[in-house]
Amino acid sequence: MPWLILAHFKKNSLSKRALVTGCAGFIGSHLTELLLDKGFEVIGVDNFDVFYDKIIKQKNLSEFITNKNFHFIEADIRNENTWKNLTEKVDVIFHLAAKAGVLPSLQQPAEYITTNILGTQLLLDWMKLYEVKKLIFASSSSVYGNQTKIPFSETDTIDKPISPYASTKKAGELITYTYHHLYQLDVMNLRFFTVFGERQRPDLAIRKFIQKILNNEPIEIYGDGSTARDYTYIKDIVGGIFSSYEYIENKTNVYEIMNLGNNNPVKLINLVNTLYEITNRTPNLIYKPMQPGDVNITFADISKAKTLLNYEPKTTFKQGLENFLSWHLNQK
Ligand SMILES: NC(=O)c1ccc[n+]([C@@H]2O[C@H](COP(=O)([O-])OP(=O)(O)OC[C@H]3O[C@@H](n4cnc5c(N)ncnc54)[C@H](O)[C@@H]3O)[C@@H](O)[C@H]2O)c1
């Protein structure tokens, strides 16, 4: 999309303006919709990274691309010109653009470093230049590594990330702290726990499994099925992201790290059985060894988000899966 569109985008002084990086992705597209519903003007940046099919991301964007308060820029956050060309004033940045995915980060660590660390650094320099003070950063539960103490709390030591992806997310938390300290940015680092629901990334287990079940193909289970994830429904996550903005909107000197999870880990075998149940199919499983970089469990202590944000995930795991399934069946 051309930069020209942006040149015609005159700020309405009554509404807030947000910059959403990664707006064409799974979480970014839901967040953008929520912000538009709340009356924000949104500038969305995304480069349609090759991690998964551009057509899926264009479909995500098509939900709101015609909204007059939305302005899309196809650009790469690693490119200095992206930031040089962006001269519009914004009130808040939701930084979701990233190379996501644990396993692929073992194959392409340098790609993860440049996107997730250099891209974040260039954004922070842009914030400094334009004196944008509010930043919501998408961190991840993977920073906790394979720790055995559960649930995971924000005060736990996170010195042992076990994938390049996890290291880059920890790095993001550190460099945002540095800019908070040096340039008084107000920062919320949100550690998302396995987000699922409509438009979920195609590399993630639930979307892959549903496809296989509907095609009557077997599902491959890595490990013995006892690994567990604190699956969190997309609408609960974007609600939490928005609440974190409301939390910093009128405050200064804020730097917080916060879990956004469900506080209810589900074992892989239970996930799979629920998928067979809601699709009325008979289980057909193949067991394989655990994959490197994968953690055994994620389990969020969400008491901090409850206290500071009134965050309270509302969607049950089964309901979220049913929502995902009916969305998936309506695709094509
Ligand atoms: N989905 C989850 O369960 C989960 C869990 C923890 C953290 N996160 C984090 O949340 C954020 C969003 O994740 P998602 O699941 O929506 O992933 P996603 O891949 O669907 O979205 C990321 C978006 O960023 C864009 N992007 C990637 N590199 C870019 C670049 N160089 N320049 C501009 N845009 C670029 C991609 O094209 C994509 O649209 C990521 O930062 C991810 O690490 C996600």
The ligand as a MOL file (V3000), in Angstrom:
LIG
                    3D

  0  0  0     0  0            999 V3000
M  V30 BEGIN CTAB
M  V30 COUNTS 44 48 0 0 0
M  V30 BEGIN ATOM
M  V30 1 N 0.0070 -16.0600 19.2710 0
M  V30 2 C 0.5260 -16.3350 20.4580 0
M  V30 3 O 0.1560 -17.3260 21.1050 0
M  V30 4 C 1.5770 -15.4310 21.0630 0
M  V30 5 C 2.0850 -15.7560 22.3270 0
M  V30 6 C 3.0530 -14.9270 22.9020 0
M  V30 7 C 3.4790 -13.7980 22.2340 0
M  V30 8 N 2.9870 -13.5130 20.9960 0 CHG=1
M  V30 9 C 3.4750 -12.2980 20.3320 0
M  V30 10 O 2.3640 -11.5250 19.9090 0
M  V30 11 C 2.6780 -10.8520 18.6880 0
M  V30 12 C 1.6550 -11.2030 17.6260 0
M  V30 13 O 1.6660 -12.6140 17.4250 0
M  V30 14 P 0.6980 -13.3340 16.3970 0
M  V30 15 O 0.4180 -14.6840 16.9030 0
M  V30 16 O -0.4130 -12.4230 16.0400 0 CHG=-1
M  V30 17 O 1.7010 -13.4980 15.1710 0
M  V30 18 P 1.5010 -13.1660 13.6160 0
M  V30 19 O 2.6770 -13.7610 12.9180 0
M  V30 20 O 0.1370 -13.5850 13.1760 0
M  V30 21 O 1.5830 -11.5810 13.5850 0
M  V30 22 C 2.7950 -10.8760 13.5130 0
M  V30 23 C 2.6880 -9.8850 12.3620 0
M  V30 24 O 3.9130 -9.1610 12.3060 0
M  V30 25 C 4.2540 -8.9890 10.9420 0
M  V30 26 N 5.6940 -8.8030 10.8180 0
M  V30 27 C 6.6660 -9.7440 11.0130 0
M  V30 28 N 7.8700 -9.2250 10.7430 0
M  V30 29 C 7.6540 -7.9200 10.3870 0
M  V30 30 C 8.5170 -6.8710 9.9720 0
M  V30 31 N 9.8430 -7.0600 9.8590 0
M  V30 32 N 7.9690 -5.6640 9.6680 0
M  V30 33 C 6.6200 -5.4680 9.7580 0
M  V30 34 N 5.7530 -6.4450 10.1390 0
M  V30 35 C 6.2750 -7.6480 10.4350 0
M  V30 36 C 3.7920 -10.2620 10.2600 0
M  V30 37 O 3.6150 -10.1090 8.8510 0
M  V30 38 C 2.5110 -10.5690 10.9990 0
M  V30 39 O 1.3790 -10.0640 10.3250 0
M  V30 40 C 4.1000 -11.2750 18.3270 0
M  V30 41 O 4.9840 -10.2920 18.8190 0
M  V30 42 C 4.2870 -12.5760 19.0750 0
M  V30 43 O 5.6390 -12.8350 19.3620 0
M  V30 44 C 2.0430 -14.3000 20.3880 0
M  V30 END ATOM
M  V30 BEGIN BOND
M  V30 1 1 1 2
M  V30 2 2 2 3
M  V30 3 1 2 4
M  V30 4 1 4 5
M  V30 5 2 4 44
M  V30 6 2 5 6
M  V30 7 1 6 7
M  V30 8 2 7 8
M  V30 9 1 8 9
M  V30 10 1 8 44
M  V30 11 1 9 10
M  V30 12 1 9 42
M  V30 13 1 10 11
M  V30 14 1 11 12
M  V30 15 1 11 40
M  V30 16 1 12 13
M  V30 17 1 13 14
M  V30 18 2 14 15
M  V30 19 1 14 16
M  V30 20 1 14 17
M  V30 21 1 17 18
M  V30 22 2 18 19
M  V30 23 1 18 20
M  V30 24 1 18 21
M  V30 25 1 21 22
M  V30 26 1 22 23
M  V30 27 1 23 24
M  V30 28 1 23 38
M  V30 29 1 24 25
M  V30 30 1 25 26
M  V30 31 1 25 36
M  V30 32 1 26 27
M  V30 33 1 26 35
M  V30 34 2 27 28
M  V30 35 1 28 29
M  V30 36 1 29 30
M  V30 37 2 29 35
M  V30 38 1 30 31
M  V30 39 2 30 32
M  V30 40 1 32 33
M  V30 41 2 33 34
M  V30 42 1 34 35
M  V30 43 1 36 37
M  V30 44 1 36 38
M  V30 45 1 38 39
M  V30 46 1 40 41
M  V30 47 1 40 42
M  V30 48 1 42 43
M  V30 END BOND
M  V30 END CTAB
M  END
